[in-house]
Amino acid sequence: MPDILCYSQRLLNPFRGVMNCIRYQSAEAITTDGLNWDIYVSNDALLEDLEIIGHAQTNDVRYGSWSVEKGLRRGPIIPSEDFHQLELMGHVVYEYLLSVHGELPFPFKDNYELWLLDSCQQPLALLNSAIS
């Protein structure tokens, strides 16, 4: 089995719900409602062998969207040198999604929390959360 990570993360400030994610290498499937999933693949291989100062970002390619009701609706096919690698990563995430989509929510990854406290040190509101 490939090294696949499934996790949930809260969308905060203000609270907008929970994002559930299935991640494999540079591909991920995400949902905020548990029904409709978007699958993206990023070509992080473009950053290899580059001397980068600061933060560099690559564009995501939409592999497709999926729901039980509609099945997989593929995104546009973008020709590139790394097409087969991107296609493989997207397919691995999609196949795994089919087997675990009913197991939501996944364990939360953002375990560090910043709370607003009242004068008795009791929590009033969750302001932020972080993974590390």
PARORO-882143 format. One record per residue: residue in three letters; residue number from 1; z, y, x of N, C-alpha, C, O in turn. Coordinates in Angstrom, 1 decimal. Last residue first. Layout:
BEGIN
ATOM, drendo, mikol, n.up, n.north, n.east, ca.up, ca.north, ca.east, c.up, c.north, c.east, o.up, o.north, o.east
ATOM, ala, NUM, Z, Y, X, Z, Y, X, Z, Y, X, Z, Y, X
...
***
This chain:
BEGIN
ATOM, drendo, mikol, n.up, n.north, n.east, ca.up, ca.north, ca.east, c.up, c.north, c.east, o.up, o.north, o.east
ATOM, ser, 132, 13.3, 22.3, 1.8, 14.1, 22.3, 3.1, 14.6, 23.7, 3.4, 15.2, 23.8, 4.5
ATOM, ile, 131, 12.6, 22.9, -0.8, 12.5, 21.5, -0.3, 13.3, 21.3, 1.0, 14.0, 20.3, 1.2
ATOM, ala, 130, 14.5, 24.9, -3.1, 13.6, 24.7, -1.9, 13.7, 23.3, -1.5, 14.6, 22.5, -1.8
ATOM, ser, 129, 14.8, 27.3, -5.8, 15.1, 26.0, -5.2, 14.1, 25.8, -4.0, 13.1, 26.5, -3.9
ATOM, asn, 128, 16.5, 30.0, -7.6, 15.4, 29.4, -6.7, 15.8, 28.0, -6.2, 17.0, 27.7, -6.3
ATOM, leu, 127, 18.3, 30.5, -9.6, 17.4, 31.5, -9.2, 16.2, 31.0, -8.4, 15.1, 31.4, -8.5
ATOM, leu, 126, 19.9, 29.4, -12.4, 19.2, 28.9, -11.2, 18.1, 29.9, -10.8, 17.2, 30.1, -11.5
ATOM, ala, 125, 22.7, 31.1, -13.7, 21.3, 30.9, -13.7, 20.8, 30.3, -12.3, 21.3, 30.7, -11.3
ATOM, leu, 124, 25.5, 30.8, -13.6, 24.9, 31.5, -14.7, 23.4, 31.2, -14.8, 22.9, 31.0, -15.9
ATOM, pro, 123, 28.2, 28.7, -12.5, 26.7, 29.0, -12.5, 26.3, 29.7, -13.8, 26.6, 29.3, -14.9
ATOM, gln, 122, 31.3, 30.3, -11.5, 30.6, 29.3, -12.3, 29.1, 29.7, -12.4, 28.8, 30.9, -12.4
ATOM, gln, 121, 32.9, 32.1, -10.2, 32.1, 31.1, -9.4, 31.5, 30.0, -10.2, 31.2, 28.9, -9.7
ATOM, cys, 120, 34.0, 33.9, -11.9, 34.8, 32.7, -11.7, 34.0, 31.6, -10.8, 34.5, 30.5, -10.8
ATOM, ser, 119, 31.9, 35.8, -12.1, 33.1, 36.2, -11.4, 34.1, 35.0, -11.1, 34.9, 35.1, -10.2
ATOM, asp, 118, 29.0, 33.6, -11.8, 29.8, 34.6, -12.5, 31.0, 34.9, -11.6, 31.2, 34.4, -10.5
ATOM, leu, 117, 26.1, 33.2, -9.7, 27.4, 32.8, -10.2, 28.1, 34.0, -10.9, 27.9, 35.1, -10.6
ATOM, leu, 116, 22.9, 32.0, -9.3, 23.7, 33.2, -9.7, 25.0, 32.7, -10.3, 25.0, 32.0, -11.2
ATOM, trp, 115, 22.0, 29.6, -6.8, 22.5, 29.9, -8.2, 23.1, 31.3, -8.2, 23.7, 31.7, -7.3
ATOM, leu, 114, 19.6, 27.8, -5.2, 20.3, 29.1, -5.2, 20.7, 29.5, -6.6, 19.8, 29.7, -7.4
ATOM, glu, 113, 19.4, 24.5, -3.9, 19.4, 25.4, -5.0, 20.1, 26.7, -4.7, 21.1, 26.7, -4.0
ATOM, tyr, 112, 17.6, 21.8, -2.7, 18.4, 22.9, -2.3, 18.3, 24.0, -3.4, 17.2, 24.4, -3.7
ATOM, asn, 111, 15.8, 19.9, -3.5, 17.2, 19.6, -3.7, 18.1, 20.8, -3.3, 19.3, 20.7, -3.6
ATOM, asp, 110, 13.0, 19.2, -4.5, 13.6, 20.5, -4.2, 15.1, 20.4, -4.5, 15.6, 20.9, -5.5
ATOM, lys, 109, 12.2, 16.8, -5.5, 12.1, 17.0, -4.0, 12.9, 18.3, -3.6, 13.3, 18.4, -2.5
ATOM, phe, 108, 13.3, 14.6, -8.0, 13.1, 16.0, -7.5, 13.1, 16.0, -6.0, 14.0, 15.5, -5.4
ATOM, pro, 107, 11.4, 11.6, -8.9, 12.6, 12.3, -8.3, 12.3, 13.7, -7.8, 11.2, 14.0, -7.3
ATOM, phe, 106, 9.3, 12.2, -11.8, 9.6, 11.6, -10.5, 10.9, 12.2, -10.0, 11.3, 13.2, -10.5
ATOM, pro, 105, 10.0, 11.9, -15.3, 9.7, 12.7, -14.1, 10.0, 11.9, -12.9, 10.9, 11.0, -12.9
ATOM, leu, 104, 7.4, 9.4, -15.5, 7.9, 10.8, -15.2, 9.2, 11.0, -15.8, 9.6, 10.3, -16.8
ATOM, glu, 103, 5.9, 7.1, -15.6, 7.2, 7.0, -15.0, 7.8, 8.4, -14.7, 8.6, 8.5, -13.8
ATOM, gly, 102, 3.2, 7.0, -16.4, 4.3, 6.8, -17.4, 5.7, 6.9, -16.9, 6.6, 6.8, -17.7
ATOM, his, 101, 1.7, 7.0, -14.1, 1.7, 8.2, -14.9, 2.8, 8.1, -16.0, 3.2, 9.2, -16.5
ATOM, val, 100, 1.3, 4.8, -12.4, 2.6, 5.4, -12.4, 2.7, 6.6, -13.4, 3.8, 7.2, -13.5
ATOM, ser, 99, -1.3, 3.8, -12.4, -0.2, 2.9, -12.5, 1.1, 3.5, -12.7, 2.1, 2.8, -13.1
ATOM, leu, 98, -3.0, 6.0, -12.2, -3.2, 5.1, -13.3, -2.0, 4.1, -13.5, -1.7, 3.7, -14.6
ATOM, leu, 97, -2.3, 7.0, -9.7, -1.9, 7.7, -10.9, -2.0, 6.8, -12.2, -1.1, 6.9, -13.0
ATOM, tyr, 96, -3.6, 5.3, -8.0, -2.1, 5.2, -8.1, -1.6, 5.9, -9.4, -0.7, 5.5, -10.0
ATOM, glu, 95, -6.2, 6.1, -8.4, -5.8, 4.7, -8.8, -4.3, 4.6, -8.9, -3.8, 3.9, -9.8
ATOM, tyr, 94, -6.0, 8.8, -7.5, -6.4, 8.5, -8.9, -6.0, 7.1, -9.3, -5.4, 6.9, -10.3
ATOM, val, 93, -5.4, 8.4, -4.8, -4.5, 9.1, -5.7, -4.8, 8.8, -7.1, -3.8, 8.5, -7.9
ATOM, val, 92, -7.8, 7.1, -4.0, -6.4, 6.5, -3.8, -5.4, 7.1, -4.7, -4.6, 6.4, -5.4
ATOM, his, 91, -9.7, 9.0, -4.5, -9.7, 7.7, -5.3, -8.4, 7.0, -5.1, -7.9, 6.5, -6.1
ATOM, gly, 90, -9.1, 11.0, -2.7, -9.1, 11.3, -4.1, -9.0, 10.0, -4.9, -8.2, 10.0, -5.9
ATOM, met, 89, -9.7, 9.6, -0.3, -8.3, 10.1, -0.6, -8.1, 10.4, -2.1, -7.1, 10.0, -2.6
ATOM, leu, 88, -12.4, 9.1, -0.6, -11.5, 8.0, -0.5, -10.1, 8.5, -0.8, -9.4, 7.8, -1.6
ATOM, glu, 87, -13.5, 11.7, -0.7, -13.7, 10.8, -1.8, -12.7, 9.7, -1.8, -12.1, 9.3, -2.8
ATOM, leu, 86, -12.9, 12.5, 1.9, -12.3, 13.2, 0.8, -12.4, 12.3, -0.4, -11.4, 12.3, -1.2
ATOM, gln, 85, -14.5, 10.6, 3.4, -13.1, 10.7, 3.6, -12.4, 11.4, 2.4, -11.4, 10.9, 1.9
ATOM, his, 84, -17.1, 11.3, 2.4, -16.5, 10.0, 2.2, -15.0, 9.9, 2.4, -14.3, 9.2, 1.6
ATOM, phe, 83, -17.4, 14.0, 3.3, -17.4, 13.7, 1.9, -16.7, 12.3, 1.6, -15.9, 12.2, 0.7
ATOM, asp, 82, -17.5, 15.4, 5.7, -16.3, 14.5, 5.4, -16.2, 14.0, 4.0, -15.2, 13.7, 3.5
ATOM, glu, 81, -19.7, 16.9, 5.6, -19.6, 15.9, 6.6, -18.5, 14.9, 6.3, -18.6, 13.7, 6.6
ATOM, ser, 80, -20.5, 17.4, 2.1, -19.9, 17.8, 3.4, -19.9, 16.6, 4.3, -20.2, 15.5, 3.9
ATOM, pro, 79, -21.2, 18.3, -1.2, -21.6, 17.6, 0.0, -21.0, 18.2, 1.2, -21.0, 19.5, 1.4
ATOM, ile, 78, -19.2, 18.0, -3.9, -19.5, 19.0, -2.9, -19.9, 18.2, -1.6, -19.1, 17.6, -1.0
ATOM, ile, 77, -19.4, 17.4, -7.2, -19.5, 16.7, -5.9, -20.0, 17.8, -4.9, -21.1, 18.3, -5.0
ATOM, pro, 76, -17.1, 18.7, -9.6, -18.4, 18.8, -8.9, -18.3, 18.1, -7.6, -17.3, 18.2, -6.8
ATOM, gly, 75, -14.8, 16.3, -11.0, -15.2, 17.6, -10.6, -16.6, 17.6, -9.9, -17.2, 16.5, -9.8
ATOM, arg, 74, -14.8, 13.9, -13.6, -15.0, 14.2, -12.2, -15.3, 15.7, -12.1, -16.0, 16.3, -12.9
ATOM, arg, 73, -12.4, 12.8, -15.7, -13.6, 13.8, -15.7, -13.7, 14.3, -14.3, -12.9, 15.1, -13.8
ATOM, leu, 72, -11.0, 9.9, -16.8, -11.3, 10.7, -15.6, -12.5, 11.5, -15.9, -13.6, 11.0, -16.3
ATOM, gly, 71, -9.6, 10.1, -20.1, -10.0, 9.4, -18.9, -10.3, 10.3, -17.8, -9.9, 11.5, -17.8
ATOM, lys, 70, -8.7, 11.2, -22.5, -10.1, 11.5, -22.1, -10.5, 10.7, -20.8, -11.7, 10.7, -20.5
ATOM, glu, 69, -6.1, 10.1, -22.9, -7.0, 10.4, -24.0, -8.5, 10.5, -23.6, -9.4, 9.9, -24.2
ATOM, val, 68, -4.8, 10.2, -20.5, -5.0, 8.9, -21.2, -6.1, 9.0, -22.2, -7.0, 8.1, -22.4
ATOM, ser, 67, -6.6, 12.3, -18.2, -5.6, 12.1, -19.2, -5.9, 10.7, -19.8, -7.0, 10.2, -19.7
ATOM, trp, 66, -7.6, 14.1, -15.3, -7.4, 12.8, -16.0, -6.4, 13.0, -17.1, -5.4, 13.7, -16.9
ATOM, ser, 65, -10.1, 15.7, -13.3, -8.9, 15.8, -14.1, -8.9, 14.4, -14.9, -9.9, 13.8, -15.1
ATOM, gly, 64, -11.1, 15.9, -9.8, -11.3, 15.7, -11.2, -10.1, 15.9, -12.0, -9.0, 16.4, -11.4
ATOM, tyr, 63, -11.3, 17.0, -7.3, -11.8, 15.7, -7.4, -12.0, 15.4, -8.9, -13.0, 14.7, -9.3
ATOM, arg, 62, -11.8, 20.1, -6.1, -11.4, 19.4, -7.3, -12.0, 18.1, -7.4, -13.2, 18.0, -7.7
ATOM, val, 61, -10.7, 20.9, -3.0, -11.9, 20.5, -3.7, -11.4, 19.7, -4.9, -10.5, 18.9, -4.8
ATOM, asp, 60, -9.1, 23.7, -1.5, -9.0, 22.4, -2.2, -10.3, 22.2, -2.9, -11.0, 23.1, -3.4
ATOM, asn, 59, -9.6, 25.2, 1.7, -9.8, 25.2, 0.3, -9.6, 23.8, -0.3, -9.9, 22.8, 0.4
ATOM, thr, 58, -7.0, 25.6, 4.1, -8.3, 25.1, 3.7, -8.4, 25.1, 2.2, -7.4, 25.1, 1.5
ATOM, gln, 57, -5.3, 28.0, 6.1, -5.4, 27.3, 4.9, -6.8, 26.8, 4.6, -7.8, 27.6, 4.9
ATOM, ala, 56, -2.9, 28.8, 8.6, -4.3, 28.6, 8.2, -4.4, 27.7, 7.0, -3.5, 26.8, 6.8
ATOM, his, 55, -0.6, 30.9, 10.1, -0.9, 30.0, 9.1, -2.4, 29.9, 8.7, -3.0, 31.0, 8.6
ATOM, gly, 54, -0.4, 31.4, 13.7, 0.0, 31.7, 12.3, -0.3, 30.6, 11.4, -0.4, 29.4, 11.7
ATOM, ile, 53, -3.2, 30.5, 15.3, -2.0, 31.3, 15.5, -1.6, 31.7, 14.1, -2.4, 32.4, 13.4
ATOM, ile, 52, -4.8, 27.6, 16.3, -4.5, 28.5, 15.2, -3.2, 29.2, 15.5, -2.2, 28.6, 15.9
ATOM, glu, 51, -7.4, 26.2, 17.7, -6.2, 26.8, 18.1, -5.9, 27.9, 17.1, -6.5, 28.9, 17.0
ATOM, leu, 50, -8.6, 23.1, 16.4, -8.7, 24.6, 16.3, -7.3, 25.1, 16.9, -6.3, 24.6, 16.6
ATOM, asp, 49, -8.4, 20.4, 16.2, -9.1, 20.9, 17.4, -9.2, 22.4, 17.3, -9.9, 23.0, 18.2
ATOM, glu, 48, -8.4, 20.5, 12.6, -8.2, 19.7, 13.9, -9.0, 20.4, 15.0, -10.1, 20.9, 14.8
ATOM, leu, 47, -9.1, 21.7, 10.3, -8.2, 22.4, 11.2, -7.9, 21.7, 12.5, -7.4, 22.3, 13.5
ATOM, leu, 46, -10.6, 19.9, 8.9, -11.3, 21.1, 9.5, -10.4, 21.9, 10.5, -10.9, 22.6, 11.3
ATOM, ala, 45, -8.9, 18.2, 7.8, -9.5, 17.8, 9.1, -10.3, 18.9, 9.7, -10.5, 18.9, 10.9
ATOM, asp, 44, -8.2, 19.0, 5.3, -7.4, 19.5, 6.4, -7.9, 19.1, 7.8, -7.5, 19.6, 8.8
ATOM, asn, 43, -9.6, 19.5, 2.7, -10.2, 19.0, 3.9, -9.4, 19.5, 5.1, -9.9, 20.4, 5.8
ATOM, ser, 42, -7.9, 18.3, -0.2, -8.1, 19.4, 0.8, -8.6, 18.8, 2.1, -8.2, 17.7, 2.5
ATOM, val, 41, -8.4, 17.5, -3.6, -8.4, 17.0, -2.2, -8.7, 18.2, -1.3, -9.5, 19.0, -1.6
ATOM, tyr, 40, -6.8, 17.1, -6.7, -7.4, 17.9, -5.7, -7.4, 17.2, -4.4, -6.5, 16.4, -4.1
ATOM, ile, 39, -6.6, 16.6, -10.1, -6.6, 15.9, -8.8, -7.4, 16.7, -7.9, -8.5, 17.1, -8.1
ATOM, asp, 38, -4.5, 17.1, -12.8, -5.5, 17.6, -12.0, -5.4, 17.0, -10.6, -4.3, 16.9, -10.1
ATOM, trp, 37, -3.6, 15.7, -16.0, -3.4, 15.7, -14.5, -4.7, 16.3, -13.9, -5.8, 16.1, -14.4
ATOM, asn, 36, -1.8, 15.8, -18.9, -3.0, 16.2, -18.3, -2.8, 16.4, -16.8, -1.9, 17.2, -16.3
ATOM, leu, 35, 0.8, 14.9, -19.3, -0.3, 14.3, -20.0, -1.6, 14.6, -19.3, -2.5, 13.7, -19.2
ATOM, gly, 34, 2.8, 16.3, -18.1, 2.9, 14.8, -18.1, 1.8, 14.1, -18.8, 1.7, 12.9, -18.8
ATOM, asp, 33, 2.7, 19.0, -17.7, 3.0, 18.5, -19.1, 3.1, 17.0, -19.2, 3.5, 16.5, -20.3
ATOM, thr, 32, 1.9, 19.4, -15.2, 3.1, 20.1, -15.7, 3.5, 19.7, -17.1, 4.6, 20.0, -17.5
ATOM, thr, 31, 0.7, 17.5, -12.5, 0.8, 17.7, -13.9, 2.0, 18.6, -14.2, 3.0, 18.4, -13.5
ATOM, ile, 30, -1.5, 16.5, -9.8, -0.4, 17.3, -10.3, -0.5, 17.4, -11.9, -1.6, 17.5, -12.4
ATOM, ala, 29, -2.4, 14.7, -7.0, -2.6, 14.8, -8.5, -1.3, 15.5, -9.0, -0.2, 15.1, -8.7
ATOM, glu, 28, -3.8, 15.3, -3.8, -2.7, 15.3, -4.7, -3.2, 15.4, -6.2, -4.2, 16.0, -6.5
ATOM, ala, 27, -4.6, 14.7, -0.4, -5.0, 14.6, -1.8, -3.7, 14.6, -2.7, -2.7, 14.1, -2.3
ATOM, ser, 26, -4.2, 14.3, 2.3, -4.5, 15.6, 1.8, -5.0, 15.7, 0.4, -5.7, 16.6, 0.0
ATOM, gln, 25, -2.0, 11.7, 1.9, -2.6, 12.5, 2.9, -2.9, 13.9, 2.4, -2.0, 14.6, 2.1
ATOM, tyr, 24, -1.1, 11.8, -1.4, -1.6, 10.9, -0.4, -2.4, 11.7, 0.6, -3.5, 12.2, 0.3
ATOM, arg, 23, 1.1, 12.5, -4.1, 0.4, 13.0, -2.9, 0.1, 11.8, -1.9, 0.9, 10.9, -1.6
ATOM, ile, 22, 1.7, 13.5, -7.2, 1.4, 12.3, -6.5, 0.6, 12.7, -5.3, -0.5, 13.3, -5.4
ATOM, cys, 21, 4.1, 15.5, -9.0, 3.0, 15.4, -8.0, 2.9, 14.0, -7.4, 3.9, 13.4, -7.1
ATOM, asn, 20, 5.0, 17.7, -11.5, 5.1, 16.4, -11.0, 3.9, 16.1, -10.1, 2.8, 16.5, -10.5
ATOM, met, 19, 6.8, 20.6, -12.2, 5.5, 20.1, -11.7, 5.8, 18.7, -11.1, 6.7, 18.5, -10.3
ATOM, val, 18, 8.5, 22.0, -14.9, 8.5, 21.1, -13.8, 7.1, 20.6, -13.4, 6.3, 20.4, -14.3
ATOM, gly, 17, 9.2, 25.3, -16.1, 9.0, 23.9, -16.2, 9.1, 23.1, -14.9, 9.6, 23.6, -13.9
ATOM, arg, 16, 9.6, 27.9, -15.4, 8.4, 27.6, -16.2, 8.2, 26.1, -16.4, 7.1, 25.7, -16.8
ATOM, phe, 15, 12.0, 30.3, -14.9, 11.8, 28.9, -15.0, 10.6, 28.7, -15.9, 10.5, 29.2, -17.1
ATOM, pro, 14, 10.6, 33.2, -13.2, 11.5, 32.5, -14.1, 11.1, 31.1, -14.3, 10.0, 30.6, -13.8
ATOM, asn, 13, 11.8, 31.1, -11.4, 11.8, 32.5, -11.2, 10.6, 33.2, -11.9, 9.8, 33.8, -11.2
ATOM, leu, 12, 10.2, 27.9, -10.7, 11.2, 28.8, -11.0, 10.8, 30.2, -10.9, 9.8, 30.6, -10.3
ATOM, leu, 11, 9.5, 24.7, -11.3, 8.7, 26.0, -11.2, 9.7, 27.1, -11.7, 10.0, 27.2, -12.9
ATOM, arg, 10, 10.7, 21.9, -9.5, 10.9, 22.9, -10.5, 10.0, 24.1, -10.2, 9.9, 24.5, -9.1
ATOM, gln, 9, 9.0, 18.9, -8.8, 9.5, 20.2, -8.2, 9.6, 21.2, -9.4, 8.7, 21.3, -10.2
ATOM, ser, 8, 8.9, 15.4, -8.1, 8.9, 16.5, -9.0, 9.5, 17.7, -8.3, 10.2, 17.6, -7.4
ATOM, tyr, 7, 6.8, 13.0, -6.4, 8.0, 13.8, -6.5, 7.8, 14.8, -7.6, 6.7, 15.1, -8.1
ATOM, cys, 6, 5.6, 10.4, -4.4, 5.7, 10.9, -5.8, 6.9, 11.7, -5.9, 8.0, 11.3, -5.6
ATOM, leu, 5, 3.4, 9.5, -1.8, 4.7, 10.2, -2.2, 4.6, 10.7, -3.6, 3.6, 11.4, -4.0
ATOM, ile, 4, 2.1, 6.8, -0.1, 2.0, 7.7, -1.2, 3.3, 8.2, -1.6, 4.3, 7.5, -1.7
ATOM, asp, 3, 0.6, 5.1, 2.2, 1.8, 5.9, 2.2, 1.7, 7.0, 1.1, 1.2, 8.1, 1.4
ATOM, pro, 2, -0.9, 2.2, 0.6, -0.9, 3.4, 1.4, 0.4, 4.2, 1.3, 1.2, 4.0, 0.3
ATOM, met, 1, 0.0, -1.2, 0.9, 0.0, 0.0, 0.0, 0.0, 1.2, 0.9, 0.8, 1.3, 1.8
***
